[in-house]
Amino acid sequence: MPPDWLNSPSALPDMFPDDRRADVIIVGYGLAGACLTEMLLRKGLRIAVIDNEKAQTTKVGAGIINPWIFRHLTLSWRVRELLPFARDFYAATELRTSSKFVYPLKIMRIFGQDESERWDRVETNGDVHRSKMIDAQKNFPYIKAVFGCGVIEQSFRVDTASLLNSLYGLHLGQVHFIREVFQADKLLIKESEVVYDHIYADSIVFCEGHRAIDNPYFNFIPFRPVKGELMTILMSGMQEEYIVNRDVFLLPLGNGLFRLGSTYLWDDLTEEPTEAAARQLIAGLEKITDLPYSVLSQEAGIRPAVADRRPVAGCHPEFNRLWILNGLGARGALIAPWLSHYLANQMTYNNDPDPEVDPLRFYRNIS
């Protein structure tokens, strides 16, 4: 039997006639909130979404799906479970929305000194296959690959802005959208329900991204949001078959356009681009190639991260009608489909929580 998110669209509820009543209120309609909305709709639940339509991080994110962590040359967290789930979810969503937002792209990792030897020592199976590129210097003489290159086969790019637009088009008319910034003082928690302004619901899920640092109900979670900046550049002569990665990544968008990223900054949580990040990105680009380029734009977003580098998905330890889905970090496009499916199942079937993502792991530490 296929997963419930692959059911026929006829199973979806119509917009509920009484817009004062919902099964679930979702706060935030970025990548996490939109995926969770889809999973809960698949279960026939009535959803209200509170969002001010400014999901900046999702819209500027690169959406690169990479099974590997290059810094340590280890597999990404739970990638063998997350990767096939993400592939299936995105493929099904493309079909349902008649849209295109998934682009298969291999990753070319430019080796540093001694990295080629480390690459050989790491064993892996074919489902997250990686290989060495033969004659990289010959095939791509304009790429600075003195120590050689590796290739990640099981990688692709998700255009997260297009994905969000596609899901919004799918959900419009089935979801009650409240277009405003969530205000905690409007939330009333009762034994049998939660009430936000004029909406009554069985439960509420916070998918606020980096704004969760101001959430009074989940302030025991050590959120550590991080700013990332990217550029869009025009470059002639660069190959467009691979995402090139060294200190930065160069992501081909087609027709000579590339996304150059990304930086990490914990002290500045504004969404304004900075000169310092621009210099860092250009310095990284110049380690990859000397091809001429022109900068078209620079953008910034805040990644929702947690101190232990694991997402959080689960119920509040004291208020059983309050839930959270957050902390997806830089790998949100990989994690969001599986994690939203996990949380939807936990909310619907009262499944046992997964200790690796349960918010209770932090609550215990402060009890």
C-alpha positions in Angstrom: 0.0 0.0 0.0 1.4 3.4 -0.9 2.1 6.0 1.8 -0.9 8.1 2.8 0.6 11.2 1.2 0.3 9.4 -2.2 -3.5 8.8 -1.8 -5.9 10.1 -4.5 -6.6 13.9 -4.2 -10.2 12.9 -3.7 -9.3 12.0 -0.2 -8.5 15.6 0.6 -11.0 17.6 2.6 -12.8 20.6 1.2 -12.3 24.0 2.8 -14.2 23.4 6.1 -17.5 25.4 6.0 -17.0 26.7 9.6 -13.8 28.7 9.3 -13.8 29.1 13.1 -13.0 25.4 13.6 -9.9 23.4 12.6 -8.2 20.2 13.6 -4.8 21.7 13.6 -3.4 25.2 13.5 0.1 25.5 11.8 2.2 28.5 12.6 4.5 29.2 9.7 4.3 28.2 6.0 7.9 27.8 5.1 9.3 24.5 4.0 8.5 22.7 7.2 5.0 24.2 7.6 4.1 23.6 4.0 5.2 19.9 4.0 3.4 19.3 7.4 0.2 20.9 5.9 0.4 18.5 3.0 0.9 15.5 5.3 -2.0 16.4 7.6 -4.3 17.2 4.7 -3.5 13.7 3.4 -5.0 12.4 6.6 -8.2 14.3 6.1 -7.6 16.9 8.8 -8.9 20.5 8.6 -5.9 22.9 8.7 -5.6 26.6 9.5 -2.2 28.3 8.7 -1.0 31.5 10.3 1.7 33.0 8.2 2.7 36.5 7.1 3.9 35.2 3.7 7.6 36.1 4.3 9.2 32.6 4.3 12.5 34.3 3.3 14.8 31.4 4.2 12.9 28.9 2.1 12.7 31.3 -0.9 16.5 32.0 -0.9 17.7 28.5 0.1 19.8 26.6 -2.4 17.9 23.4 -1.9 20.9 21.1 -2.5 20.4 17.5 -1.5 23.8 16.1 -0.6 24.0 12.8 1.3 27.5 13.6 2.5 29.1 16.0 5.0 32.4 16.9 3.3 34.0 18.4 6.4 34.2 15.0 8.1 33.5 12.9 5.0 30.7 11.1 6.8 27.1 10.4 5.7 24.5 13.0 6.6 22.1 12.2 9.5 19.8 9.3 8.7 20.3 9.9 5.0 19.5 6.3 3.9 16.0 6.9 5.4 15.6 10.5 4.4 16.9 10.5 0.9 14.5 7.9 -0.7 11.6 9.5 1.1 12.4 12.9 -0.1 12.8 11.7 -3.7 9.4 10.0 -3.6 7.6 13.0 -2.0 9.0 15.5 -4.4 8.3 13.3 -7.4 4.7 12.8 -6.3 4.3 16.5 -5.6 5.6 17.4 -9.0 3.0 15.1 -10.6 0.1 16.4 -8.5 0.9 20.0 -9.1 2.0 19.6 -12.8 5.1 21.6 -11.9 8.9 21.2 -12.0 11.2 22.0 -9.1 13.5 19.0 -8.9 16.7 19.0 -10.9 19.2 16.0 -10.9 22.7 17.4 -10.5 25.8 15.5 -9.4 28.2 17.2 -7.0 31.8 17.7 -8.0 33.9 17.9 -4.8 37.3 19.6 -5.4 39.8 17.9 -3.2 42.1 19.7 -0.9 45.5 18.2 -0.1 45.3 14.6 1.3 41.5 14.6 0.7 41.8 12.1 -2.1 43.4 9.5 0.2 40.6 10.1 2.8 38.0 9.7 0.1 39.5 6.2 -0.7 39.4 5.1 3.0 35.7 5.8 3.5 33.5 2.8 2.7 29.9 3.1 1.5 27.2 1.3 -0.3 25.8 2.1 -3.7 22.7 3.9 -2.4 24.9 6.9 -1.5 27.5 6.3 -4.1 30.5 8.5 -4.7 33.4 8.1 -7.1 36.5 9.8 -8.3 36.5 12.0 -11.4 39.1 10.8 -13.9 41.0 13.5 -15.9 39.2 16.4 -14.1 41.9 18.8 -15.2 41.7 17.7 -18.8 37.9 17.8 -19.0 37.5 21.0 -17.0 40.8 22.9 -17.3 39.2 26.1 -16.0 38.4 24.5 -12.6 41.2 24.5 -10.1 41.4 20.9 -9.2 45.1 20.3 -8.5 44.5 17.4 -6.1 41.6 15.9 -8.1 37.9 15.7 -7.7 35.3 13.4 -6.3 31.7 13.0 -7.5 28.5 12.5 -5.5 26.1 10.6 -7.6 22.9 10.6 -5.4 22.4 14.3 -5.3 19.9 16.8 -6.7 18.5 20.3 -6.3 15.1 21.3 -5.1 14.0 24.8 -6.2 12.4 25.5 -2.8 10.7 28.7 -3.9 8.9 26.9 -6.7 8.1 24.0 -4.4 6.5 26.4 -1.9 4.5 28.1 -4.6 3.3 24.7 -5.9 2.2 23.5 -2.5 0.5 26.8 -1.9 -1.5 26.5 -5.1 -2.4 22.9 -4.1 -3.5 24.0 -0.6 -5.4 27.2 -1.5 -9.1 26.5 -1.1 -8.4 23.6 1.3 -6.6 25.5 4.0 -7.8 28.5 6.0 -4.9 30.9 5.7 -4.6 33.7 8.2 -2.1 36.2 6.8 -0.5 37.8 9.8 2.4 37.5 12.2 1.6 35.0 15.0 1.0 36.8 18.3 1.5 34.6 21.3 -0.8 36.7 23.5 -3.7 35.7 21.3 -3.3 32.0 22.0 -5.5 30.5 24.7 -4.6 26.9 25.8 -7.6 25.0 27.2 -7.8 21.4 28.4 -10.0 20.4 25.4 -8.7 22.7 22.7 -6.6 25.7 21.7 -8.0 29.0 20.6 -6.2 31.6 18.5 -8.2 34.8 17.9 -11.3 33.4 16.3 -10.0 29.9 15.4 -10.7 26.9 17.6 -8.6 23.8 17.1 -7.5 20.5 18.7 -3.8 21.4 18.6 -1.3 23.9 17.3 2.1 23.2 15.6 4.9 25.8 15.6 6.9 25.8 12.3 8.3 29.2 12.7 11.9 28.7 11.6 14.4 31.0 13.2 11.6 33.0 14.8 11.1 30.2 17.3 13.7 31.8 19.5 10.9 34.2 20.6 8.4 31.4 21.2 7.6 31.5 25.0 6.4 27.9 25.0 9.5 26.2 23.6 12.2 28.5 25.0 13.8 25.5 26.7 15.1 24.4 23.3 18.6 25.8 22.6 17.9 27.2 19.2 21.1 28.4 17.4 19.9 30.1 14.2 22.6 30.9 11.6 22.6 33.5 8.8 23.5 32.4 5.3 24.1 34.6 2.3 24.2 33.7 -1.4 24.9 35.4 -4.7 23.4 34.9 -8.1 26.1 35.4 -10.7 26.5 35.2 -14.5 29.5 33.3 -15.8 30.3 32.2 -19.3 32.3 29.1 -20.0 31.5 27.2 -16.8 30.1 23.7 -17.0 26.5 23.2 -15.9 26.4 19.5 -15.3 27.8 19.5 -11.8 27.3 21.5 -8.6 30.9 22.4 -7.8 32.0 22.4 -4.1 35.1 23.5 -2.4 34.9 26.1 0.4 31.7 27.4 -1.3 29.3 25.8 -3.8 28.6 26.9 -7.3 25.1 25.8 -8.3 24.1 25.9 -12.0 20.7 27.4 -12.7 20.9 27.2 -16.5 21.8 29.7 -19.2 25.1 30.8 -17.6 23.4 31.6 -14.2 24.8 30.2 -11.0 24.0 30.4 -7.3 27.1 31.0 -5.2 27.0 30.1 -1.5 26.9 30.0 1.3 28.2 31.7 4.4 27.6 30.9 8.1 27.2 33.7 10.7 25.7 33.4 14.1 26.0 36.9 15.5 24.0 38.8 12.8 20.5 37.5 12.5 19.2 40.2 10.1 18.1 39.3 6.6 20.2 42.1 5.0 23.2 41.1 2.8 26.6 42.2 3.9 29.9 43.3 2.3 31.8 40.8 4.5 29.8 37.9 3.1 30.3 39.1 -0.4 34.0 39.2 0.0 34.0 35.7 1.5 31.9 34.3 -1.3 34.1 35.8 -4.0 37.2 34.6 -2.3 35.7 31.1 -2.4 34.8 31.4 -6.0 38.3 32.4 -6.9 39.5 29.1 -5.4 37.3 27.3 -7.9 38.0 29.2 -11.1 39.4 32.3 -12.7 36.6 32.5 -15.3 35.1 36.1 -15.6 31.7 36.7 -13.9 29.3 39.4 -13.0 27.3 39.6 -9.7 23.6 40.0 -10.3 22.2 39.9 -6.8 23.0 38.9 -3.2 20.5 37.6 -0.7 20.4 36.5 2.9 18.3 34.2 5.0 18.3 32.7 8.5 18.6 28.9 8.9 16.6 27.5 11.8 19.2 25.4 13.7 19.5 23.7 17.1 22.6 23.5 19.2 23.0 19.7 18.9 22.5 19.9 15.1 19.3 17.8 15.2 15.8 18.9 14.3 13.0 19.0 16.8 9.6 17.4 16.1 7.2 16.5 18.9 4.8 17.5 21.6 5.4 20.0 24.4 6.3 18.1 27.7 3.6 19.9 29.7 1.0 21.1 27.1 -0.2 18.1 25.0 -1.9 20.3 22.5 1.3 22.2 21.6 3.6 20.8 19.0 6.8 21.9 17.3 8.6 21.2 14.0 11.8 23.1 13.6 15.6 23.0 13.5 16.0 21.7 9.9 19.2 23.7 9.4 21.0 23.8 6.1 19.6 20.4 5.0 15.9 21.3 5.2 15.1 20.1 1.7 16.3 16.7 2.7 14.8 16.5 6.1 11.4 18.3 5.8 9.4 15.5 3.9 10.3 12.7 6.3 10.1 14.7 9.5 6.7 16.2 8.6 5.4 12.7 7.8 6.8 11.5 11.1 5.2 14.3 13.1 1.8 13.9 11.3 1.8 10.2 12.3 2.7 11.0 15.9 -0.1 13.5 16.1 -2.6 11.2 14.5 -1.7 7.8 15.9 0.0 8.8 19.1 3.1 6.9 18.1 6.0 6.7 20.5 8.4 9.7 20.1 11.7 9.4 18.4 14.3 10.4 21.1 16.6 11.9 18.6 14.1 14.6 17.5 11.9 14.7 20.6 11.9 18.2 22.3 11.9 16.3 25.6 15.6 15.7 25.2 16.2 19.3 26.1 13.5 19.6 28.7 15.2 16.8 30.8 18.4 18.8 30.8 16.8 21.7 32.6 14.4 19.8 34.9 
